[in-house]
Every structure is written in C-alpha cells, then in structure tokens.
Amino acid sequence: MIPVSQVVVDADTEARVVSVLRSGALVQGAMVEEFEAGFAKVAGCRHAVAVSSGTTALVAALQALKVGAGDEVVIPAFTFVATLNAVLAVGATAVVVDVTLDYTVDPAALADAVTGRTVAVMPVHLYGLPADMGAIDATARRHGLAIVEDAAQAHGAEVAEQRVGSFGVGCFSFYATKNLSTGEGGMVTTDDGDLARRLRLLRNQGMERRYEYEISGFNYRMTDLQAALGIGQLAGLKAMNDRRRANAARYTDVLSRGRLEPPTVPEGRTHVFHQYTIRTGEGPEQRDALVDDLHSRGVGAAVYYPRAVHDYECFEGHPAIVAGDVPTARSFAERVVSLPVHQHLGDSDVERVAVAIGDAALVDRD
Ligand SMILES: *Cc1c(COP(=O)(O)O)cnc(C)c1O
C-alpha cells in the first residue's frame, strides 16, 4: 500500500540525534535554539518559539494573547479537532463558521460571526492551502481582532509571497504525519518581541530565571532530540514543497477529465499540499466506494475529516461552542478523499496513484 504519509530520517539527521543522545543534554537547549532560528525564516518572522506540539502552540498563542473566559474566537467548521480544543482549553467560546470550496474558512461567514465579544479569529491553512488572508486580515483590522493562524499543515506556504505564520501569531505542528516532522512538536511564530517573551514564559512555568516566576505558566517545552530531528529538514523544505506540488500537478492533470473534483488553488496563494484532497459527488456512498477501490489498488487513501469539527456527541450542547448552519463543511465531510502526495513517493508510485484516480474519475457512479 502506498502510504499517505511517511517518515524518512536521513543519515545527517540520525547523526545529529545521536550527538544529542551522547551529550546527555536531552532537554530544551542549544538544538531547540538553532531550530527556532531556522524556523523563524520558514515563517518569515522575527521570533519562533518551539513547543511540545501543534496543539500546545495554539493554546500558548491564545494564552499569550490573554484570550480566555467570556471571549469569542471564530474557527472554521472543517478542520482537525485541535483547533476547537485549543479554544476550549483556554476557556474561551468557539464560534464555528462554514468553509468555502477551497476548504478554508469562508471570509464572509467569519466577518458575519464577529460580535462585541470576539477577540480573535483562527483561520486554518487546511491541507497546506493558506486561507484567504487578505480578506481575513481586513476583517481583523476593522474590529481590532488578533489573528491566530493554525498553520499546522502549511509550513512554507504563502499568500502574495508572504509566508503563513506571519499574518498573525503562527502555530505549526511537527507531528509525525506533517510535512516537517519531529514525531511530536510545535512552533509559535510572531514579529512581536513582547509576545515572544510571553510565549517563552508560558512555555517554562512562567520563569526566565529559575524560580523567578513572572506569570503562571505551564510546561510546553520541546526536547533537543526533537529539535535535532527538525533542523535537518529545514534546508530541504523548499525542495519538498516543490516535489509535493509537482505530484499534485500530475494528479490534477489526470482529474481534468472526469467526475472527481481536484483541489483548487486560488490566485496569489501557494499550496504546499500537506494533503491532496479530492471530492466525489453528493452523499457518502460514492466516497466510501472510492476509498475501497483505491485501497484494493494499493493506494493509501484517507478521509480528513469525516465530520464537521463539532459534529460529535461530546460537543453537543457544549456551552462554549456556538455554531450556525455549516452545509459546506458537512457536505465535504461526506465527500473528501486524500491521496498520497508526499515527497517520498517515487515516480512509479505517483503514476500508480494517477492511473487509479484517472480510472475512478471515469467511472459513472450515478
Ligand atoms: C496536526 C494539527 C494540529 C495539532 O497538531 P499536534 O502537533 O498534533 O498537536 C492542529 N491543527 C491542525 C489543522 C492539524 O492538522
């Protein structure tokens, strides 16, 4: 089965990890600092603060902005649950709005959702495609809202040649399946020096100097082992994203004929294809049949995500979730399929996937 994601550790990276092991200094130290400095460039920001995961990056960003009880944060209905959980974790209210045809938050729905209690918007650059940051930034400025970007899937993506993670406070994940991975890990990026300092305090029990607590913090630290894994991937990020785009272009070419909808890339935005996600017709039956068909051909295909983010019993009637109608998110949850598009695919793998979806696109499923 051609996997949807794959972790490959090169010899240099292995040696760097071994050097950390042999040094005996495993906790946050020089490697983390080096990784932060390198990653700040990926996000086009002055500051990058490494943390333990993408989820803690989102939580720390909200805490650094002093978002809490009584505050509303607008999020898209079609995303990984961490986006929602981060808002709930800081005690704020999540206002869930619909997405557009490109899978990112609908800027008009986001603007409509703003109330006197809204303090932040949290666009998600889903599958590696930046949200419509021009429109979102205009709304945020008009109402004085903070932007917290969930860039967990979008390392190196751009809008009008500006890197994601630099439009507001950027939150990245290095979970094993992400484009850049350290097993577990995350990063918060910002140009604001005061905010960066607050993030560093929050990460380390509220202290810069030992036992001199300045605020109430937590432990969000990354280890030097994780940073050692990440450093080696920074130099190759552009080539990796280029390779993902080339694989995506091959699939989109095949899908120009037939009845499966390929992902679209709006003018001015660069997609880094964390996932290459296609849509079948209405109703879940066609999608489920396609997943089965792809699996039978040895093509790993997966569904991200099978429901709108808040369509679970545990969130039903939740006092801190406000959600209106989200028909697009609910429709996509029944129709999306993600294909292997990563940089470790060989040419023959890409062709196998292309042939499989080309055949599937021509099947009349009505
Ligand atoms: C992976 C992911 C996260 C959370 O990252 P972790 O490192 O797994 O905590 C948040 N948001 C989105 C959109 C993600 O894909």
The ligand as an SDF file (V2000), in Angstrom:
LIG
                    3D

 15 15  0  0  0  0  0  0  0  0999 V2000
   -1.9710   18.3530   13.3820 C   0  0  0  0  0  0  0  0  0  0  0  0
   -2.8650   19.5160   13.5510 C   0  0  0  0  0  0  0  0  0  0  0  0
   -2.9610   20.2140   14.7540 C   0  0  0  0  0  0  0  0  0  0  0  0
   -2.3480   19.7400   16.0500 C   0  0  0  0  0  0  0  0  0  0  0  0
   -1.0260   19.4350   15.9970 O   0  0  0  0  0  0  0  0  0  0  0  0
   -0.4080   18.3290   17.0150 P   0  0  0  0  0  0  0  0  0  0  0  0
    1.0550   18.5120   16.8250 O   0  0  0  0  0  0  0  0  0  0  0  0
   -0.9180   17.0100   16.5770 O   0  0  0  0  0  0  0  0  0  0  0  0
   -0.8460   18.6890   18.3840 O   0  0  0  0  0  0  0  0  0  0  0  0
   -3.7390   21.3580   14.7970 C   0  0  0  0  0  0  0  0  0  0  0  0
   -4.4240   21.7770   13.7260 N   0  0  0  0  0  0  0  0  0  0  0  0
   -4.3790   21.1280   12.5580 C   0  0  0  0  0  0  0  0  0  0  0  0
   -5.1430   21.6640   11.3920 C   0  0  0  0  0  0  0  0  0  0  0  0
   -3.6080   19.9680   12.4200 C   0  0  0  0  0  0  0  0  0  0  0  0
   -3.5940   19.3210   11.2600 O   0  0  0  0  0  0  0  0  0  0  0  0
  1  2  1  0
  2  3  1  0
  2 14  2  0
  3  4  1  0
  3 10  2  0
  4  5  1  0
  5  6  1  0
  6  7  2  0
  6  8  1  0
  6  9  1  0
 10 11  1  0
 11 12  2  0
 12 13  1  0
 12 14  1  0
 14 15  1  0
M  END
$$$$
